[in-house]
């Protein structure tokens, strides 16, 4: 794991869910593990009613707080739709959008939450997704309820 990662910050946005079951320090460990996977990872966040996020050192985000809240609200809505479609075509693993400056990869977390990872454009997305899922499994095993679906 890399040293000197930025501090996790936690902002209450709506009612919480998984957050009630997990020590905030565990979120920090989880986010550190993902940030440490690749130098091209810019940002990682969990939103499950509370917002827990870390940026790569000395990196500023593109969005203001209001835009972040809107983005996560929309991501949660999209995952609800994906889960409904998944009843017929299989459970969704992740979704990715590539923008002009970043990749944005989202994963379902818990019953209603999302994990968002942004990266530089040129990264092996499939390898990254596999590595993130491996970390999720380790945390799920050690923190029952953390990733309840």
N, C-alpha and C positions, 0 to 999 in steps of 0.2 A: 504494500500500500504506500502511496506517495505521502511524503510529509508536507506540512504547510498548507493543507487544504483549508479553504475558507470555512467560516463557521456556518452551521446550519441555522436557518431562521425559521420561525414558526409564527404564522399569522392566522388567527381564527377568521374564517370567512363565512361559513355556515355552520349548522350543527355538525358535531363530529361523529364518527363511526368507529373505524379501526383505531383511531387515535386514543380512544379510551382504554384500549387493551394493551397498548405498547408504550413502554418507557421512551420519552423523547430521545434519550441517548442511543437507543436502538435504531431509531430513524437515522441519526447521524452516522452510525457505523455502516448501515446499509448504503446510504448515499455515498460515503467515502469509498466503499468497496467498488461501487459502480464507477465513480469518478476515476479511480485508480486503474481501471481496465485499459484505458487508452488515452494518450495525450490529446487526441482529437475530440474527446468528449468535452463539451463546453459547460453543460448544465444538466442537473438531474433534480427532479422534484416529485413528491408524492402529494396528491390532493385527494383527500377523503372527507372533506368538510373542513379540515385544517390543511394548511399549506406548509410543507416542509421542503426546503430546497437548499442546494449548494451550487455555487458557480466555481469554475476553475479559477485558481488564484488570479487576482488582478484583472479579472474579466468583467466587463459591464454587460448587462443584458440589453436587449433591443427594446423591451417593453416597459412601460410604466406600470405601477401597481394596479390601476384600474383595468389596463389591457390584459394583465396577467390573470386577473379574476375572470374576465370575460373569456379568455382563452381556455381556462380550466373548466369553466361552466359548460362551454361548448364541447370540450373533449369528453366530459362526463355524459352529456346527452348522446354524443356519437357512439360511445361505448354501450350505452343502454340499447341503442338500435342494433349494433353489431351482435350483442348477446342474444337479442330476439331472433335475428337471422341465423345465429349459430345453432338454434334449436333444429333447423332443417339442414344446414350445410356443415356443421361442425363448429366447435368452440373456437373463437378467434384467438390467435397467439399474440399478435401485435399489429399495429398499423403505422405506416410511415408516409410522411409528406416531405418532398424535397422542395425547398425554396431556393431563391437565388443566392442566399448566404449560408444556409444551414439545412441539415436534415432534422426533422422532428419525429421521433419514434415514441409511440404511446403503447402502453400495456395496461390491461385491467389489473387492479389491485383491490383485494377485498370484495365486498358485495357491490359497492358503488363507487369505488375510487379509481384513480388512474395514476400511473407512473409515466412521467414524461422525461425523455432523454434527448438533448439536442447535441448535435455533433457538427464538426466541420464537414464540408461536402464529400471529401474523398476518404472514405472509411469503408471497411468490409462490413456492411450492415448485417449480413447473415451470421458472421462470426461474432459480432457484437451482441446480437439478439441471443444467440446460444449461450454466451458467457453471462449475460444478464439473467437469463432464466436459471442458470446454474446457481448464481448467487441467491436468487429468489427462493429456490428450493432449499438451500442451506438455511436461510432465515426462516422459512416456513416451518422447517423441521425444529429449529431451536426456539421459535416464538409462535406457538400455536395461536391461531386467530389472526396473525399478521397479514396473511394473504388469503383469508377465507373467501371462497367464491360462492 
